[in-house]
Amino acid sequence: MLLVHLTIVLTTINCTFIENNAKEDGGAIYFDCGYLDNYVINSTFINNSANRGGAIYDAGYIINTVHNIFDGNIASLGRDI
């Protein structure tokens, strides 16, 4: 799991996240990055799980997703994001 708590712009490009698990939020990625834009581009999220945001959890900030694949992610709230 990738946990980010900084004031930066995070760009994730061409990454694969498979079978990650978080007990709370964001099975693969948990965004908590100030008020700046975050980007996930051309990435794949398969069989990740969490309570909220099976693949990606965004703590209320801007997240831009472009050309990503989401398959088999599981969460009580927000199966993929």
C-alpha positions in Angstrom: 0.0 0.0 0.0 1.2 3.5 -0.8 0.4 6.1 1.9 1.0 9.7 1.0 0.5 12.6 3.4 2.4 15.6 1.9 1.6 18.8 0.1 2.8 17.7 -3.4 1.5 16.6 -6.7 1.6 12.8 -7.0 1.7 11.3 -10.5 1.4 7.5 -10.9 2.1 6.4 -14.4 2.2 2.8 -15.9 2.0 1.1 -12.5 0.4 -2.2 -11.6 -1.3 -2.9 -8.2 -2.4 -6.5 -7.6 -3.9 -8.1 -4.5 -3.1 -5.2 -2.0 -5.2 -5.0 1.1 -5.8 -2.2 3.7 -7.8 -2.7 6.9 -9.3 0.8 6.5 -9.0 2.9 3.3 -7.3 2.6 -0.1 -6.3 -1.0 -0.9 -3.6 0.1 -3.3 -3.3 3.9 -3.0 -4.4 6.3 -0.2 -4.4 9.9 -1.3 -4.2 12.5 1.4 -2.1 15.2 -0.4 -3.1 18.7 0.5 -5.1 20.7 -2.0 -3.1 19.9 -5.1 -4.0 17.7 -8.1 -3.1 14.0 -8.1 -2.8 11.9 -11.3 -3.2 8.2 -11.9 -2.4 7.4 -15.6 -2.3 4.1 -17.6 -2.2 2.0 -14.4 -3.9 -1.3 -13.5 -5.6 -2.2 -10.3 -6.6 -5.9 -9.8 -8.1 -7.6 -6.8 -7.3 -4.9 -4.2 -9.4 -4.5 -1.1 -10.2 -2.1 1.7 -13.1 -0.8 3.8 -13.4 2.3 1.6 -11.8 2.6 -1.9 -10.9 -0.9 -2.9 -8.2 0.3 -5.3 -7.9 4.0 -4.5 -9.1 6.1 -1.6 -9.1 9.9 -1.9 -9.4 11.9 1.3 -11.4 14.6 -0.3 -8.9 16.1 -2.7 -8.6 16.2 -6.5 -7.7 13.0 -8.3 -7.5 12.7 -12.0 -7.6 9.2 -13.5 -6.8 8.6 -17.2 -6.8 5.3 -19.1 -6.7 3.0 -16.1 -7.9 -0.6 -15.7 -9.9 -1.6 -12.6 -10.9 -5.2 -12.1 -12.0 -7.3 -9.1 -11.4 -4.6 -6.5 -13.6 -4.9 -3.3 -14.7 -2.4 -0.7 -17.7 -1.7 1.5 -17.8 1.8 0.0 -16.3 2.7 -3.4 -15.3 -0.7 -5.0 -12.6 1.0 -7.2 -12.3 4.6 -6.0 
